[in-house]
Amino acid sequence: MDRRVRIRLTPVAVVAALGLAASAAGQPPANEPTPPVFLKAARTLLKWDEPAEPAHVLGPIYFAGTKGLGSYLITGSDGHVLLNSGMPGSGPLIEASVKKLGFEPSDVKLLLCGHAHVDHVGGHAHLKKATGAKVAAMREEKELLESGGKLDFQYAGVKEFEFDPVKVDVVFRDEDEVKRGDIALTARLTPGHTRGSTSYVLRVNDGGKTYTVVFPDGTGVNPGYRVAGNPSYPGIGDDFRRTFRVLESLRPDVWLPAHNEVHGLDAKLARAKKDGAKAWADPDGYRKWVALQKGRFEAAAGKE
């Protein structure tokens, strides 16, 4: 499979390729799968639960996720920040990766997420207990995270999408700066995928050069979502359009989404062995991805 295909591959597209989920345009077919079938297929095909080798990305950022899901450790002078915790069961894998990178799990002081779906916060409860870190979340995502997924607008009542609930210790709002020592992430509300989906912007230095890093979130229109007629929640269409406006306004040098195949993580890791931080610079890839996701959303909205 060539790299161009991998970049376009999302969980929805993977399952769609098997005739199980939405088409590339985002329109659910008549035989759309149940959420558990969709989740199982994406989880298996994209290796969400398989251990991966942790690695340095650039500056204070390290990859500590699984083969399919991006969890990122951001190290600082007064403790570290961990963004996303993968599926349930991934907590111990991420904890081991932090140790393998040469850091103490007890030095992780803040746990963040892009959004509170099972594939990105499934390990939060384990990691909060193992590290003693505080959980911080966007105001609009707090209840979903604390409910263990039971208040999700699409997946409420679907056991496979539930996770161990965690108490949110720190609540922030759109454009707030989430700080820990010399780490300062700007949080941007990018709703639609969930009501409180959050993207983060971080400026880092590597080798004397400053990079703007974006951890984007909120763009995915999952199977079963309705964004126009009979919307999945009131205002979901406007929320998605807000998200695309925000993401289009950002100008990252480096982008690190929560699904590894979206930005070709493996290829970048391989190039980084030779090129270092330059391997991660991909502003054109980011712009093309945002445009692709926006087009899929508009196509889905137009066909409802």
Residue frames as qw, qx, qy, qz and C-alpha x, y, z in Angstrom:
[[0.000, 0.890, 0.456, 0.000, 0.00, 0.00, 0.00],
 [0.457, 0.399, -0.035, 0.794, 1.58, 3.30, -1.01],
 [0.234, -0.222, -0.450, 0.833, 1.92, 6.28, 1.30],
 [0.242, -0.114, -0.193, -0.944, -0.72, 8.39, -0.45],
 [0.602, -0.349, -0.623, -0.357, -3.35, 5.77, 0.34],
 [0.521, -0.289, -0.645, 0.478, -2.25, 5.50, 3.96],
 [0.069, -0.025, -0.211, 0.975, -2.61, 9.22, 4.51],
 [0.455, -0.162, -0.286, -0.828, -6.22, 9.10, 3.35],
 [0.560, -0.213, -0.798, -0.065, -7.07, 6.02, 5.35],
 [0.350, -0.369, 0.391, -0.767, -9.36, 6.69, 8.30],
 [0.292, 0.031, 0.905, -0.308, -11.23, 4.17, 10.45],
 [0.615, 0.484, 0.300, -0.546, -14.37, 4.96, 8.45],
 [0.519, 0.609, -0.455, -0.390, -12.60, 4.42, 5.15],
 [0.013, -0.327, 0.945, -0.025, -11.05, 1.15, 6.28],
 [0.423, 0.226, 0.807, -0.344, -14.38, -0.39, 7.20],
 [0.565, 0.608, 0.041, -0.557, -15.96, 1.10, 4.09],
 [0.261, 0.519, -0.740, -0.339, -13.43, -0.76, 1.99],
 [0.089, -0.003, 0.992, -0.086, -14.96, -3.97, 3.32],
 [0.326, -0.359, -0.609, -0.627, -18.45, -2.79, 2.45],
 [0.417, -0.429, -0.737, 0.314, -19.28, -2.36, 6.13],
 [0.204, -0.625, -0.347, 0.670, -19.40, 1.38, 6.70],
 [0.268, 0.857, 0.131, -0.421, -19.63, 4.81, 5.15],
 [0.738, 0.538, 0.160, 0.373, -18.32, 5.55, 1.70],
 [0.546, -0.001, -0.055, 0.836, -15.35, 7.83, 1.18],
 [0.048, -0.514, -0.213, -0.830, -17.79, 10.67, 0.76],
 [0.083, -0.078, 0.625, -0.772, -19.22, 9.99, 4.19],
 [0.651, -0.065, -0.130, -0.745, -22.69, 8.80, 3.12],
 [0.460, -0.172, 0.831, -0.261, -23.84, 5.70, 5.05],
 [0.340, 0.054, -0.786, -0.513, -24.92, 2.83, 2.79],
 [0.737, -0.294, -0.228, -0.564, -28.07, 0.83, 3.36],
 [0.897, -0.179, -0.391, 0.102, -26.12, -1.96, 5.07],
 [0.024, 0.723, -0.428, 0.542, -24.37, 0.33, 7.52],
 [0.577, -0.040, -0.770, 0.270, -22.92, -1.74, 10.39],
 [0.569, -0.775, -0.273, -0.030, -23.90, -1.61, 14.00],
 [0.074, -0.908, 0.358, -0.203, -21.46, 0.46, 16.08],
 [0.722, -0.474, 0.502, 0.041, -19.86, -2.65, 17.66],
 [0.853, 0.318, 0.324, 0.258, -19.15, -4.13, 14.21],
 [0.358, 0.883, -0.073, 0.294, -17.68, -0.86, 12.99],
 [0.351, -0.831, 0.408, -0.141, -15.51, -0.52, 16.10],
 [0.848, -0.236, 0.460, 0.113, -14.24, -4.12, 15.96],
 [0.774, 0.520, 0.206, 0.296, -13.31, -3.85, 12.29],
 [0.197, 0.907, -0.193, 0.317, -11.45, -0.55, 12.70],
 [0.563, -0.710, 0.409, -0.112, -9.79, -1.72, 15.91],
 [0.884, -0.077, 0.423, 0.184, -8.49, -4.91, 14.30],
 [0.702, 0.601, 0.183, 0.335, -7.49, -3.61, 10.87],
 [0.187, 0.869, -0.173, 0.423, -5.71, -0.53, 12.20],
 [0.709, 0.030, -0.529, 0.466, -3.94, -2.34, 15.07],
 [0.256, -0.786, 0.034, -0.562, -5.25, -0.04, 17.76],
 [0.788, -0.588, 0.110, -0.145, -4.28, -2.46, 20.56],
 [0.913, 0.158, -0.122, 0.357, -0.85, -3.59, 19.31],
 [0.508, -0.724, 0.078, 0.461, 2.24, -2.33, 21.17],
 [0.578, 0.757, -0.011, 0.305, 4.53, 0.01, 19.26],
 [0.671, -0.062, -0.188, 0.715, 8.07, 1.17, 19.80],
 [0.125, -0.932, -0.212, 0.267, 8.10, 4.57, 21.52],
 [0.631, 0.285, 0.175, 0.700, 10.16, 7.26, 19.86],
 [0.165, -0.539, -0.098, 0.821, 11.31, 10.85, 20.05],
 [0.437, 0.765, 0.451, 0.146, 9.44, 13.15, 17.66],
 [0.402, 0.529, -0.059, 0.745, 10.93, 16.61, 18.09],
 [0.172, -0.591, 0.262, -0.743, 11.75, 18.97, 20.92],
 [0.296, -0.236, 0.740, -0.556, 10.00, 17.77, 24.09],
 [0.801, 0.137, 0.040, -0.582, 7.48, 15.58, 22.20],
 [0.098, -0.273, 0.954, 0.075, 7.60, 11.78, 22.20],
 [0.709, -0.027, -0.449, -0.543, 5.38, 9.16, 20.61],
 [0.183, -0.234, 0.865, -0.405, 4.15, 6.68, 23.26],
 [0.729, 0.125, 0.104, -0.665, 1.11, 5.12, 21.59],
 [0.755, 0.048, 0.654, 0.002, 0.18, 1.87, 19.89],
 [0.399, 0.024, 0.664, 0.631, 0.63, 0.86, 16.25],
 [0.115, 0.591, 0.654, 0.458, -2.66, 2.49, 15.33],
 [0.241, -0.900, -0.341, -0.123, -3.29, 5.22, 17.88],
 [0.406, 0.512, -0.250, 0.715, -1.25, 8.29, 18.76],
 [0.561, -0.790, -0.212, 0.125, -0.47, 9.02, 22.39],
 [0.482, 0.624, -0.186, 0.586, 2.07, 11.77, 22.93],
 [0.629, -0.584, -0.257, 0.444, 4.27, 12.55, 25.91],
 [0.245, 0.822, -0.047, 0.513, 5.31, 16.19, 26.23],
 [0.710, -0.295, -0.379, 0.515, 8.12, 16.61, 28.72],
 [0.009, -0.878, -0.025, -0.477, 8.70, 19.68, 30.83],
 [0.265, 0.439, -0.569, 0.643, 10.74, 21.13, 33.66],
 [0.359, -0.180, 0.552, -0.731, 7.89, 20.78, 36.17],
 [0.572, 0.173, 0.762, -0.250, 6.38, 17.48, 35.11],
 [0.058, -0.062, 0.770, 0.632, 5.05, 16.05, 31.89],
 [0.607, 0.292, 0.158, -0.722, 1.81, 16.09, 29.90],
 [0.257, 0.021, 0.933, 0.253, 0.32, 13.00, 28.24],
 [0.499, 0.305, -0.089, -0.806, -2.16, 13.47, 25.39],
 [0.816, 0.138, -0.328, -0.455, -4.54, 10.55, 24.64],
 [0.415, -0.416, 0.773, -0.238, -4.46, 7.09, 26.20],
 [0.269, 0.177, -0.876, -0.360, -5.74, 4.70, 23.53],
 [0.695, -0.249, -0.527, -0.421, -8.13, 1.81, 23.99],
 [0.735, -0.544, 0.277, -0.297, -8.97, 0.14, 27.31],
 [0.961, -0.069, 0.144, 0.224, -5.98, -2.05, 28.04],
 [0.599, 0.617, -0.079, 0.505, -3.53, 0.41, 26.50],
 [0.354, -0.904, 0.138, -0.197, -2.81, 2.15, 29.79],
 [0.789, -0.462, 0.332, 0.231, -0.11, -0.35, 30.83],
 [0.750, 0.377, 0.260, 0.478, 1.40, -0.24, 27.31],
 [0.175, 0.876, 0.009, 0.449, 1.69, 3.54, 27.44],
 [0.574, -0.788, 0.217, -0.052, 3.06, 3.43, 30.98],
 [0.861, -0.151, 0.320, 0.366, 5.74, 0.99, 29.78],
 [0.569, 0.622, 0.184, 0.506, 6.55, 3.24, 26.81],
 [0.157, -0.949, 0.097, -0.256, 7.06, 6.22, 29.11],
 [0.726, -0.580, 0.341, 0.145, 9.56, 4.16, 31.11],
 [0.822, 0.187, 0.335, 0.420, 11.28, 2.92, 27.96],
 [0.338, 0.834, 0.085, 0.428, 11.72, 6.51, 26.82],
 [0.522, 0.150, -0.422, 0.726, 13.63, 7.14, 30.04],
 [0.241, -0.428, 0.121, -0.863, 10.98, 8.98, 32.04],
 [0.008, 0.115, 0.876, -0.468, 9.17, 8.19, 35.26],
 [0.183, -0.547, -0.711, -0.401, 5.39, 7.72, 34.96],
 [0.349, -0.681, -0.500, 0.405, 5.04, 9.53, 38.29],
 [0.224, -0.338, 0.098, 0.909, 6.39, 12.65, 36.56],
 [0.057, -0.410, -0.633, -0.654, 3.33, 12.76, 34.28],
 [0.004, -0.235, -0.509, 0.828, 1.24, 15.51, 35.89],
 [0.491, 0.384, 0.108, -0.774, -1.52, 16.18, 33.34],
 [0.358, 0.190, 0.879, 0.252, -3.64, 13.82, 31.22],
 [0.353, 0.433, -0.069, -0.826, -5.35, 15.35, 28.18],
 [0.514, 0.278, 0.793, 0.172, -7.47, 14.02, 25.33],
 [0.031, -0.014, -0.468, -0.883, -8.57, 15.16, 21.92],
 [0.619, -0.206, -0.163, -0.740, -12.04, 13.77, 22.57],
 [0.438, -0.252, 0.753, -0.422, -13.67, 11.28, 24.93],
 [0.878, 0.184, -0.263, -0.356, -14.20, 8.24, 22.73],
 [0.923, -0.330, 0.196, -0.005, -13.09, 4.81, 23.82],
 [0.860, 0.314, 0.007, 0.402, -10.12, 4.72, 21.42],
 [0.329, 0.645, -0.202, 0.660, -8.53, 7.85, 22.92],
 [0.313, -0.585, 0.399, -0.632, -9.40, 7.79, 26.63],
 [0.898, -0.162, -0.366, -0.180, -9.70, 4.06, 27.29],
 [0.733, 0.014, -0.464, 0.497, -6.47, 4.11, 29.29],
 [0.069, -0.686, 0.139, -0.711, -7.15, 7.30, 31.24],
 [0.746, -0.593, 0.007, -0.302, -8.37, 5.62, 34.42],
 [0.929, -0.100, -0.108, 0.340, -5.34, 3.31, 34.57],
 [0.536, 0.404, -0.127, 0.730, -2.88, 6.11, 33.87],
 [0.281, -0.747, 0.063, -0.599, -4.46, 8.49, 36.36],
 [0.853, -0.513, 0.031, -0.088, -4.06, 5.85, 39.05],
 [0.897, 0.055, -0.036, 0.437, -0.57, 4.80, 37.95],
 [0.458, 0.416, -0.057, 0.783, 0.85, 8.32, 37.64],
 [0.253, -0.585, -0.482, 0.601, -1.22, 10.39, 40.05],
 [0.147, 0.095, 0.309, 0.935, -1.74, 12.91, 37.24],
 [0.324, 0.472, 0.406, -0.712, -4.67, 15.31, 37.08],
 [0.367, 0.429, 0.731, 0.383, -7.13, 14.91, 34.22],
 [0.083, 0.486, 0.029, -0.869, -7.81, 18.11, 32.30],
 [0.306, 0.403, 0.791, 0.344, -10.51, 18.54, 29.66],
 [0.093, -0.231, -0.290, -0.924, -12.48, 21.06, 27.62],
 [0.375, 0.044, 0.466, -0.800, -15.60, 22.25, 29.43],
 [0.727, 0.208, -0.165, -0.634, -17.88, 20.74, 26.77],
 [0.671, 0.222, -0.704, -0.071, -16.19, 17.31, 27.12],
 [0.152, -0.384, 0.708, -0.573, -16.17, 17.04, 30.91],
 [0.743, -0.046, 0.362, -0.561, -19.48, 15.20, 31.36],
 [0.872, 0.338, -0.292, -0.199, -18.76, 12.72, 28.59],
 [0.421, 0.462, -0.712, 0.320, -15.38, 11.82, 30.06],
 [0.266, -0.271, 0.683, -0.624, -16.76, 11.51, 33.58],
 [0.817, 0.075, 0.170, -0.546, -19.66, 9.35, 32.33],
 [0.499, -0.234, 0.814, 0.186, -17.33, 6.78, 30.79],
 [0.039, 0.054, -0.725, -0.685, -18.94, 7.39, 27.40],
 [0.092, 0.451, 0.876, -0.144, -22.49, 6.78, 28.60],
 [0.178, 0.754, 0.303, -0.555, -23.58, 10.31, 27.64],
 [0.226, -0.194, 0.597, 0.745, -22.28, 10.15, 24.07],
 [0.502, 0.392, 0.055, -0.769, -24.77, 11.58, 21.58],
 [0.634, 0.344, -0.546, -0.426, -24.24, 8.66, 19.19],
 [0.551, 0.174, -0.812, 0.084, -23.03, 5.71, 21.27],
 [0.409, -0.302, 0.526, -0.681, -24.94, 6.01, 24.55],
 [0.861, -0.016, 0.296, -0.413, -26.02, 2.51, 25.54],
 [0.840, 0.431, -0.329, 0.028, -23.41, 0.78, 23.36],
 [0.799, -0.572, 0.135, 0.127, -21.24, -1.17, 25.81],
 [0.827, 0.174, 0.131, 0.519, -18.33, -1.49, 23.39],
 [0.284, 0.691, 0.017, 0.665, -17.94, 2.29, 23.35],
 [0.529, -0.829, -0.020, -0.182, -17.86, 2.66, 27.12],
 [0.567, 0.377, -0.501, 0.534, -14.67, 3.10, 29.16],
 [0.518, -0.462, -0.537, 0.480, -13.76, 3.48, 32.81],
 [0.009, -0.932, -0.196, -0.305, -14.95, 6.95, 33.84],
 [0.577, -0.056, -0.290, 0.761, -12.49, 9.42, 35.30],
 [0.160, -0.878, -0.322, 0.317, -13.01, 12.57, 37.32],
 [0.460, 0.644, 0.071, 0.608, -11.93, 15.73, 35.53],
 [0.537, -0.511, -0.301, 0.599, -9.75, 17.79, 37.84],
 [0.142, -0.442, 0.137, 0.875, -9.08, 20.77, 35.59],
 [0.450, 0.683, 0.574, 0.052, -11.60, 22.33, 33.19],
 [0.211, -0.356, 0.241, 0.878, -10.56, 24.73, 30.45],
 [0.489, 0.717, 0.367, -0.336, -12.30, 26.64, 27.66],
 [0.689, 0.589, 0.240, 0.348, -11.69, 27.50, 24.04],
 [0.367, 0.778, -0.161, 0.484, -8.43, 29.42, 23.55],
 [0.615, -0.758, 0.209, -0.067, -7.29, 28.82, 27.13],
 [0.389, 0.610, -0.669, 0.168, -3.65, 28.04, 27.69],
 [0.933, -0.341, -0.092, -0.071, -3.17, 24.68, 29.37],
 [0.228, 0.767, -0.516, 0.305, 0.09, 25.03, 31.30],
 [0.896, -0.427, -0.018, 0.123, 2.42, 22.86, 33.28],
 [0.607, -0.462, 0.248, 0.597, 5.77, 24.47, 34.02],
 [0.027, -0.498, 0.417, 0.760, 7.33, 25.43, 30.68],
 [0.139, 0.266, 0.871, 0.389, 4.71, 23.50, 28.68],
 [0.286, 0.430, 0.261, -0.816, 1.95, 25.74, 27.29],
 [0.170, 0.267, 0.848, 0.425, -0.66, 24.24, 24.98],
 [0.344, 0.149, 0.023, -0.927, -3.37, 26.45, 23.49],
 [0.292, 0.281, 0.910, -0.085, -6.65, 24.52, 23.50],
 [0.313, 0.132, -0.310, -0.888, -9.09, 25.09, 20.64],
 [0.589, 0.250, 0.643, -0.421, -12.66, 23.83, 20.74],
 [0.264, 0.284, -0.674, -0.628, -13.19, 21.88, 17.50],
 [0.545, 0.089, 0.696, -0.459, -16.58, 20.19, 18.01],
 [0.665, 0.317, -0.371, -0.565, -18.63, 17.88, 15.83],
 [0.553, 0.158, -0.818, 0.023, -17.06, 14.48, 16.30],
 [0.384, -0.519, -0.685, 0.337, -17.99, 15.03, 19.94],
 [0.083, -0.943, -0.287, -0.144, -19.38, 18.18, 21.49],
 [0.374, -0.893, 0.205, 0.143, -16.07, 18.97, 23.17],
 [0.868, 0.239, 0.095, 0.424, -13.49, 17.71, 20.66],
 [0.258, -0.922, 0.143, 0.250, -10.30, 19.67, 21.27],
 [0.761, 0.483, -0.094, 0.423, -7.29, 20.53, 19.14],
 [0.555, -0.746, 0.034, 0.366, -4.06, 21.75, 20.72],
 [0.522, 0.778, -0.136, 0.322, -1.34, 24.10, 19.51],
 [0.723, -0.607, 0.105, 0.312, 2.18, 23.97, 20.92],
 [0.398, 0.852, -0.318, 0.120, 5.35, 25.86, 20.04],
 [0.880, -0.379, 0.178, 0.223, 8.53, 23.85, 20.51],
 [0.142, 0.853, -0.478, -0.151, 12.22, 24.29, 19.85],
 [0.943, -0.045, 0.285, 0.166, 14.40, 21.65, 18.24],
 [0.722, 0.104, 0.241, 0.641, 17.99, 22.25, 17.20],
 [0.198, -0.315, 0.013, 0.928, 17.62, 26.02, 17.51],
 [0.190, -0.171, -0.531, -0.808, 14.52, 26.13, 15.27],
 [0.374, 0.148, 0.564, -0.721, 10.99, 26.83, 16.49],
 [0.164, -0.171, -0.856, -0.460, 8.15, 24.67, 15.22],
 [0.555, -0.051, 0.214, -0.802, 4.40, 25.14, 15.57],
 [0.103, -0.025, -0.992, -0.061, 2.87, 21.76, 16.35],
 [0.603, -0.086, 0.018, -0.793, -0.87, 21.08, 16.08],
 [0.114, 0.072, 0.983, -0.122, -2.67, 18.06, 17.50],
 [0.402, -0.022, -0.265, -0.876, -5.87, 18.31, 15.39],
 [0.102, 0.216, 0.942, -0.237, -9.20, 16.77, 16.34],
 [0.334, 0.433, 0.452, -0.705, -12.93, 16.85, 15.67],
 [0.300, 0.378, -0.450, -0.751, -13.27, 16.29, 11.91],
 [0.033, 0.024, -0.977, -0.211, -14.57, 12.71, 11.64],
 [0.669, 0.010, -0.012, -0.743, -18.16, 12.03, 10.55],
 [0.233, -0.175, 0.951, -0.097, -18.65, 8.49, 11.84],
 [0.267, -0.224, -0.833, -0.430, -21.12, 5.97, 10.42],
 [0.274, -0.600, -0.741, 0.122, -24.58, 6.84, 11.68],
 [0.148, -0.420, -0.187, 0.876, -23.86, 10.52, 12.30],
 [0.247, 0.734, 0.547, 0.317, -26.45, 12.88, 10.82],
 [0.369, -0.263, -0.073, 0.889, -25.25, 16.43, 10.28],
 [0.138, -0.107, -0.316, -0.932, -28.16, 18.03, 8.38],
 [0.640, -0.303, -0.326, -0.627, -31.70, 16.58, 8.41],
 [0.865, -0.454, -0.153, -0.151, -32.69, 15.14, 11.77],
 [0.307, 0.688, -0.558, 0.348, -29.23, 15.95, 13.20],
 [0.681, -0.092, -0.666, 0.290, -27.49, 13.72, 15.71],
 [0.308, -0.580, -0.470, 0.590, -27.58, 16.67, 18.08],
 [0.198, 0.938, 0.284, -0.003, -28.87, 20.20, 17.53],
 [0.007, -0.955, 0.259, 0.146, -26.21, 22.33, 15.88],
 [0.805, -0.232, 0.442, 0.320, -23.86, 19.51, 14.88],
 [0.641, 0.589, 0.283, 0.403, -23.55, 20.82, 11.34],
 [0.021, 0.962, -0.091, 0.258, -22.63, 24.30, 12.56],
 [0.656, -0.658, 0.355, 0.107, -20.15, 22.75, 14.98],
 [0.824, 0.100, 0.381, 0.408, -18.37, 20.85, 12.20],
 [0.436, 0.776, 0.153, 0.429, -18.16, 23.99, 10.08],
 [0.314, -0.923, 0.199, -0.102, -16.74, 25.90, 13.04],
 [0.809, -0.368, 0.381, 0.254, -14.13, 23.17, 13.42],
 [0.726, 0.385, 0.307, 0.480, -13.02, 23.46, 9.81],
 [0.125, 0.937, 0.005, 0.326, -12.75, 27.25, 10.13],
 [0.539, -0.783, 0.310, 0.021, -10.55, 26.87, 13.20],
 [0.829, -0.147, 0.423, 0.336, -8.34, 24.18, 11.66],
 [0.584, 0.649, 0.236, 0.427, -7.99, 26.17, 8.43],
 [0.074, -0.971, 0.089, -0.208, -6.82, 29.16, 10.46],
 [0.699, -0.595, 0.351, 0.187, -3.95, 27.23, 12.01],
 [0.573, 0.738, -0.357, -0.008, -0.59, 27.08, 10.27],
 [0.793, -0.497, 0.345, 0.070, 1.35, 24.18, 11.76],
 [0.208, 0.641, -0.715, -0.185, 4.78, 23.08, 10.70],
 [0.159, 0.101, -0.979, 0.075, 4.06, 19.68, 12.27],
 [0.685, -0.203, -0.006, -0.699, 0.72, 17.94, 12.81],
 [0.107, 0.161, -0.959, 0.206, 0.17, 14.92, 15.03],
 [0.679, -0.211, -0.188, -0.678, -3.37, 13.51, 14.85],
 [0.601, -0.345, 0.607, -0.389, -4.61, 10.74, 17.12],
 [0.929, 0.220, 0.292, -0.063, -4.85, 8.14, 14.32],
 [0.485, -0.522, 0.491, 0.502, -1.38, 7.24, 13.09],
 [0.546, 0.282, 0.654, 0.441, -2.26, 6.29, 9.51],
 [0.215, 0.912, 0.333, -0.109, -3.80, 9.72, 8.88],
 [0.075, 0.952, -0.262, -0.138, -0.43, 11.47, 8.66],
 [0.817, 0.431, -0.350, 0.157, 1.84, 8.56, 7.75],
 [0.537, -0.778, 0.309, -0.103, 3.44, 8.14, 11.17],
 [0.906, -0.147, 0.311, 0.247, 5.51, 5.08, 10.26],
 [0.655, 0.577, 0.119, 0.473, 7.02, 6.78, 7.20],
 [0.035, -0.911, 0.156, -0.379, 7.88, 9.89, 9.21],
 [0.738, -0.602, 0.304, 0.010, 9.46, 7.83, 11.98],
 [0.881, 0.128, 0.254, 0.379, 11.62, 6.08, 9.38],
 [0.434, 0.741, 0.034, 0.511, 12.71, 9.37, 7.76],
 [0.358, -0.900, 0.130, -0.212, 13.41, 10.92, 11.16],
 [0.883, -0.314, 0.168, 0.305, 16.24, 8.44, 11.72],
 [0.635, 0.230, 0.222, 0.703, 18.13, 10.29, 9.00],
 [0.140, 0.602, 0.224, 0.753, 16.54, 13.73, 8.81],
 [0.192, -0.171, -0.569, 0.781, 15.62, 14.39, 12.44],
 [0.195, 0.518, 0.478, -0.682, 13.02, 17.08, 13.07],
 [0.243, 0.348, -0.412, -0.806, 12.78, 17.94, 9.36],
 [0.110, -0.111, -0.952, -0.264, 11.04, 14.62, 8.75],
 [0.010, 0.523, 0.769, -0.367, 8.04, 15.82, 10.74],
 [0.134, 0.444, -0.018, -0.886, 7.54, 19.12, 8.91],
 [0.159, 0.293, 0.867, 0.370, 4.44, 18.63, 6.75],
 [0.213, 0.379, 0.257, -0.863, 2.39, 21.83, 6.38],
 [0.416, 0.178, -0.532, -0.716, 1.11, 20.83, 2.92],
 [0.315, -0.142, -0.938, -0.037, -0.05, 17.45, 4.22],
 [0.013, 0.368, 0.650, -0.665, -2.00, 19.20, 6.96],
 [0.324, 0.349, -0.055, -0.878, -3.76, 21.59, 4.58],
 [0.425, 0.092, -0.745, -0.506, -4.67, 18.76, 2.20],
 [0.219, -0.221, -0.925, 0.220, -6.04, 16.66, 5.06],
 [0.153, 0.393, 0.452, -0.786, -8.22, 19.48, 6.38],
 [0.407, 0.300, -0.329, -0.797, -9.55, 20.10, 2.87],
 [0.365, 0.001, -0.898, -0.246, -10.24, 16.38, 2.40],
 [0.103, -0.315, -0.834, 0.441, -12.10, 16.11, 5.69],
 [0.250, 0.393, 0.184, -0.866, -14.11, 19.25, 4.95],
 [0.414, 0.204, -0.584, -0.668, -15.07, 17.86, 1.55],
 [0.286, -0.144, -0.947, 0.001, -16.23, 14.59, 3.08],
 [0.048, 0.383, 0.634, -0.670, -18.34, 16.44, 5.62],
 [0.339, 0.380, -0.072, -0.858, -19.99, 18.67, 3.01],
 [0.386, 0.089, -0.790, -0.468, -20.67, 15.67, 0.77],
 [0.176, -0.261, -0.915, 0.251, -22.32, 13.84, 3.66],
 [0.143, 0.428, 0.411, -0.792, -24.40, 16.89, 4.57],
 [0.336, 0.320, -0.351, -0.813, -25.46, 17.39, 0.98],
 [0.382, 0.010, -0.860, -0.337, -26.66, 13.82, 0.54],
 [0.040, 0.210, 0.839, -0.500, -28.80, 13.64, 3.68]]
